[in-house]
């Protein structure tokens, strides 16, 4: 039985409210979890730092992706955030360990309807992902590790890193630091958010 059934109640089979978060725990299956149930998970709170979604000081609180993965009983090692426009942010184990990304549930103690607007006056919600304190953990050529801070997140998929990134992984043996591997590392974190390879990757580009 999923840990979530013990912690928060029942995962839904259909969206009941606009703030119900779509969850993909297994291939081809979709469930939903309500905003109220997400608030029952252990919460973390922090000041927004290096997050362009919050240009003024803001106090964010929510549940860490690592906690969600654990509490929902997922055995997969990666979380993929999918936005309503097809944009995706990928959170492999290395990113989760370095930056501790959080699914934001409250901004300055307020729920989604009272959140600040985007740069073009749109909605940030239903969900945003932020990092308590982001410091780049790597640099490849001129590309630094980038904060993955998507807004308008509507779904979280729990996936295998080898499967998601395998779609664009170089075929053959290439040494770390080679041009091929440098290009792959940049594409993996940057290009893949908007552009896809088959079913994998973003569908915004």
C-alpha positions in Angstrom: 0.0 0.0 0.0 1.3 3.5 -0.8 2.6 5.4 2.2 0.4 8.3 1.0 -2.7 6.3 1.9 -1.5 6.2 5.5 -0.2 9.8 5.6 -2.7 11.8 3.6 -5.8 9.8 2.7 -6.8 8.5 -0.7 -5.2 9.3 -4.0 -7.9 10.4 -6.4 -8.7 8.7 -9.8 -9.9 12.0 -11.4 -9.2 15.7 -10.9 -11.9 17.2 -8.6 -10.4 20.7 -8.1 -8.1 22.8 -10.2 -5.4 22.5 -7.5 -5.4 18.7 -7.6 -1.9 17.6 -8.6 -1.6 14.9 -11.3 0.7 12.1 -10.2 2.3 9.4 -12.4 3.7 6.7 -10.2 3.7 3.9 -12.8 3.8 3.9 -16.6 0.4 4.7 -18.1 -1.3 5.3 -14.8 -2.6 8.7 -13.5 -3.8 9.6 -10.1 -4.3 12.9 -8.3 -3.6 14.3 -4.9 -5.4 17.3 -3.4 -3.8 20.5 -2.3 -5.2 19.8 1.2 -3.6 16.4 1.3 -0.3 17.8 0.2 -0.3 20.2 3.1 -0.4 17.1 5.4 3.1 16.0 4.3 6.1 17.3 6.4 6.6 20.9 5.3 9.8 23.0 4.8 9.9 26.8 4.9 12.6 29.1 3.4 13.2 32.5 1.9 13.1 32.6 -1.9 16.7 32.9 -3.1 17.9 33.3 -6.8 14.4 32.5 -8.0 13.1 34.7 -10.8 9.5 33.6 -10.1 9.7 35.7 -6.9 11.5 39.0 -7.6 10.7 40.4 -4.2 11.5 38.7 -0.9 9.0 35.9 -0.3 8.7 33.2 2.3 8.0 29.9 0.6 6.8 26.6 2.1 5.9 23.2 0.8 6.9 19.6 0.5 10.3 18.5 -0.8 10.4 16.3 -3.9 12.5 13.8 -2.0 9.8 13.6 0.8 7.0 13.2 -1.8 8.9 10.4 -3.6 9.5 8.6 -0.3 6.0 9.1 1.1 4.3 8.0 -2.1 6.3 4.8 -2.1 8.0 5.4 -5.4 11.0 3.2 -6.2 12.1 5.4 -9.1 15.1 7.6 -8.7 13.9 10.7 -10.7 11.1 13.2 -10.6 9.8 15.0 -13.7 7.7 18.1 -13.3 5.4 18.8 -16.2 3.8 22.2 -16.8 0.6 23.0 -18.5 2.4 24.2 -21.7 4.5 21.1 -22.1 7.6 22.4 -20.5 9.4 19.9 -18.3 12.0 20.1 -15.5 13.9 17.0 -14.7 15.1 16.2 -11.2 17.6 13.3 -11.2 19.1 12.1 -7.9 22.2 14.3 -8.2 20.0 17.5 -8.5 17.8 16.5 -5.6 20.8 15.7 -3.4 22.5 19.0 -4.3 19.6 21.4 -4.2 16.6 19.9 -2.3 13.9 21.1 -4.6 10.5 21.9 -3.0 7.0 21.8 -4.4 5.7 25.2 -3.2 2.3 25.1 -1.5 2.3 28.6 0.1 3.8 31.9 -0.6 4.0 34.2 2.4 1.5 31.9 4.0 -1.0 32.3 1.2 -2.5 29.7 -1.1 -2.4 29.9 -4.9 -5.2 32.5 -5.5 -3.1 35.1 -3.7 0.3 34.3 -5.2 2.1 37.0 -7.2 1.7 37.0 -10.9 4.2 35.9 -13.6 6.2 38.5 -15.6 3.4 38.6 -18.2 0.6 38.9 -15.6 -0.4 35.2 -15.7 -0.8 32.7 -12.9 2.2 31.1 -11.2 0.2 28.1 -10.0 -1.3 25.7 -9.5 2.2 24.7 -8.5 5.8 26.0 -8.5 9.0 24.2 -7.7 11.8 26.2 -6.0 15.1 25.5 -4.2 15.9 26.6 -0.6 19.3 27.9 -1.5 20.7 27.4 -5.0 24.4 27.2 -5.7 25.5 25.8 -9.1 27.1 22.4 -8.6 28.8 22.0 -11.9 29.9 24.0 -15.0 30.2 22.5 -18.5 31.9 24.9 -21.0 30.0 28.1 -20.5 26.9 26.4 -19.1 26.5 26.4 -15.4 24.2 24.1 -13.4 20.8 25.9 -13.6 18.1 26.2 -11.0 15.1 24.2 -12.2 12.2 26.4 -11.1 9.2 25.7 -13.3 5.8 27.4 -12.7 2.3 26.3 -13.7 3.3 22.7 -12.8 0.3 20.4 -13.2 1.9 16.9 -13.0 4.8 15.1 -11.3 6.0 11.8 -12.9 8.2 9.5 -10.9 10.6 8.0 -13.5 13.9 6.2 -14.0 16.8 8.5 -14.8 18.3 5.9 -17.2 15.1 5.7 -19.2 14.3 9.5 -19.4 17.9 10.6 -20.3 18.6 7.4 -22.2 16.5 8.7 -25.1 19.2 11.3 -25.8 22.3 9.6 -24.3 25.3 9.3 -26.7 25.6 5.8 -28.3 29.0 4.5 -27.8 31.9 5.1 -25.4 33.0 8.7 -24.8 35.3 10.0 -22.2 34.0 12.5 -19.5 34.9 16.0 -20.7 34.8 15.0 -24.4 32.8 17.3 -26.7 30.1 14.7 -27.1 29.7 14.3 -23.3 29.8 18.0 -22.7 27.1 18.5 -25.3 25.0 15.8 -23.8 25.3 17.3 -20.3 24.1 20.7 -21.6 21.2 19.1 -23.6 20.2 16.9 -20.7 19.7 19.9 -18.4 18.8 22.7 -20.7 17.5 21.8 -24.2 15.5 18.7 -22.9 13.2 20.9 -20.9 11.4 22.2 -24.1 12.5 19.7 -26.8 11.7 16.0 -27.0 13.1 12.8 -28.3 10.0 10.7 -29.0 7.9 10.5 -25.8 10.7 11.8 -23.6 11.6 15.4 -22.9 9.6 18.6 -23.1 6.9 19.3 -25.7 6.9 23.1 -25.6 9.6 23.5 -28.3 
